[in-house]
């Protein structure tokens, strides 16, 4: 099948349009990353530091918007010590935030059933994968709550970094 010049031009034009949009999207994603980082610097460093230096934790703007400095925390499990961190959570009464997931072609089980299912899969020759995990927001909320109670998380298993954050509520 021979293509006409206009058909070849149409394909070329559409391919160029796709490439142009890919470049534009990549640029917008890069710009968005830079904008988020600039806002994070103001929200988590510049504004809280400036207000603290002036002895303030709250400020009401002429527009009616209210700035409040709140405590927050970054929390994550160190990848090299995932199993140790899960064991620490279990041993310290926080195992309820750990999710146990088994992936097989025919389903997923609960904690006790998971163990039975894994044994069954092994014996039956099914390829199954067990994954223990803690959702990032659940970990953050748990760490924040436990820090308020004076509980310390072992730094060899967890990355925990408290920080202040400026929250602005519009009128």
C-alpha positions as CSV (number, residue, x, y, z in Angstrom):
1,X,0.0,0.0,0.0
2,X,1.4,3.3,-1.0
3,X,0.7,6.4,1.1
4,X,0.1,9.8,-0.5
5,X,2.1,12.8,0.5
6,X,-0.8,14.3,2.3
7,X,-1.3,11.1,4.4
8,X,2.4,11.1,5.2
9,X,2.2,14.8,6.2
10,X,-0.8,14.1,8.4
11,X,1.1,11.3,10.2
12,X,4.1,13.5,10.6
13,X,2.1,16.4,11.9
14,X,0.3,14.3,14.5
15,X,3.5,12.7,15.6
16,X,5.1,16.2,16.0
17,X,2.0,17.3,17.9
18,X,2.4,14.4,20.3
19,X,6.0,15.1,20.8
20,X,5.3,18.8,21.4
21,X,2.6,17.9,24.1
22,X,5.0,15.4,25.8
23,X,7.6,18.2,26.0
24,X,5.0,20.7,27.4
25,X,3.7,18.2,29.9
26,X,7.2,17.4,31.1
27,X,7.9,21.1,31.5
28,X,4.7,21.7,33.4
29,X,5.5,18.7,35.8
30,X,8.9,20.2,36.4
31,X,7.4,23.7,37.0
32,X,4.9,22.1,39.4
33,X,7.7,20.3,41.4
34,X,9.6,23.6,41.7
35,X,6.4,25.5,42.8
36,X,5.7,22.9,45.4
37,X,9.2,23.0,46.8
38,X,9.1,26.9,46.9
39,X,5.8,26.7,48.8
40,X,7.1,24.0,51.2
41,X,10.1,26.2,52.0
42,X,7.9,29.1,52.9
43,X,5.3,27.0,54.7
44,X,7.8,24.8,56.7
45,X,10.8,27.1,57.2
46,X,10.6,30.8,56.3
47,X,7.2,31.7,57.7
48,X,7.4,29.7,60.9
49,X,11.0,30.9,61.6
50,X,10.1,34.5,61.0
51,X,7.0,34.3,63.2
52,X,8.9,32.5,66.0
53,X,11.7,35.1,65.8
54,X,9.0,37.7,66.4
55,X,7.5,35.7,69.3
56,X,4.3,34.8,67.3
57,X,2.5,31.5,66.7
58,X,-0.6,33.1,65.2
59,X,-1.2,36.2,63.1
60,X,-4.4,37.6,61.6
61,X,-4.0,39.4,58.3
62,X,-5.9,42.5,57.2
63,X,-7.8,40.3,54.7
64,X,-9.1,38.3,57.6
65,X,-6.9,35.2,56.8
66,X,-5.4,33.6,59.9
67,X,-1.9,32.2,60.0
68,X,-1.2,29.5,62.7
69,X,2.0,27.6,63.3
70,X,1.2,23.9,63.9
71,X,3.5,21.0,64.8
72,X,3.7,18.3,62.3
73,X,6.0,15.3,61.6
74,X,7.6,13.4,58.7
75,X,7.6,9.7,59.4
76,X,8.7,6.7,57.4
77,X,10.1,3.2,57.8
78,X,13.7,2.8,56.8
79,X,13.7,0.4,53.8
80,X,16.7,-1.7,55.1
81,X,14.9,-2.3,58.4
82,X,11.3,-2.8,57.3
83,X,10.9,-6.2,59.1
84,X,12.5,-4.9,62.3
85,X,10.2,-1.8,62.2
86,X,7.1,-4.1,61.7
87,X,8.3,-6.2,64.7
88,X,8.9,-3.1,66.8
89,X,5.3,-1.8,66.1
90,X,3.9,-5.3,67.0
91,X,5.9,-5.5,70.2
92,X,4.9,-1.9,71.2
93,X,1.1,-2.4,70.8
94,X,1.0,-0.6,67.5
95,X,0.7,-3.7,65.2
96,X,-2.9,-2.7,64.3
97,X,-1.6,-0.3,61.8
98,X,0.3,-3.0,59.9
99,X,-1.5,-4.3,56.9
100,X,-0.9,-7.9,55.8
101,X,-1.5,-8.6,52.1
102,X,-1.2,-11.8,50.1
103,X,-1.4,-11.6,46.4
104,X,-2.5,-14.7,44.5
105,X,-4.5,-15.2,41.4
106,X,-7.6,-16.1,43.4
107,X,-7.8,-13.8,46.4
108,X,-6.6,-12.3,49.7
109,X,-6.9,-13.4,53.3
110,X,-7.0,-11.9,56.8
111,X,-4.1,-12.1,59.2
112,X,-4.7,-15.7,60.5
113,X,-6.1,-16.9,57.3
114,X,-3.1,-15.3,55.5
115,X,-0.8,-17.7,57.2
116,X,-3.0,-20.7,56.4
117,X,-3.4,-19.5,52.8
118,X,0.4,-19.1,52.4
119,X,0.9,-22.7,53.7
120,X,-1.8,-24.0,51.4
121,X,-0.4,-22.1,48.4
122,X,3.1,-23.4,49.2
123,X,1.9,-27.0,49.4
124,X,-0.3,-26.6,46.3
125,X,2.3,-25.1,44.2
126,X,0.7,-21.7,43.8
127,X,2.9,-18.6,43.4
128,X,1.9,-16.3,46.2
129,X,3.5,-13.2,47.6
130,X,3.0,-11.9,51.1
131,X,3.6,-8.2,51.8
132,X,3.5,-6.4,55.2
133,X,3.1,-2.7,54.9
134,X,2.0,0.4,56.8
135,X,0.2,3.2,54.9
136,X,2.3,6.4,55.0
137,X,-0.5,8.6,56.4
138,X,-1.4,6.0,59.1
139,X,2.2,5.8,60.2
140,X,2.4,9.6,60.3
141,X,-0.7,9.9,62.4
142,X,0.4,7.1,64.7
143,X,3.9,8.6,65.2
144,X,2.4,12.1,65.9
145,X,0.0,10.6,68.5
146,X,2.7,8.5,70.1
147,X,5.3,11.4,70.2
148,X,2.7,13.4,72.1
149,X,2.6,10.6,74.6
150,X,6.4,10.6,74.9
151,X,7.0,7.4,73.0
152,X,10.3,7.4,71.0
153,X,10.6,5.6,67.8
154,X,14.0,3.8,67.2
155,X,15.9,5.8,64.6
156,X,17.5,2.7,63.2
157,X,14.0,1.5,62.0
158,X,12.2,4.8,61.5
159,X,12.8,8.2,60.0
160,X,11.0,10.7,62.2
161,X,11.5,14.4,61.8
162,X,9.2,16.8,63.7
163,X,8.7,20.3,62.1
164,X,6.5,23.3,62.3
165,X,4.2,24.2,59.5
166,X,2.3,27.5,58.7
167,X,-1.4,26.9,58.1
168,X,-3.3,29.8,56.5
169,X,-7.1,29.7,56.8
170,X,-9.0,32.2,54.6
171,X,-11.7,34.3,56.2
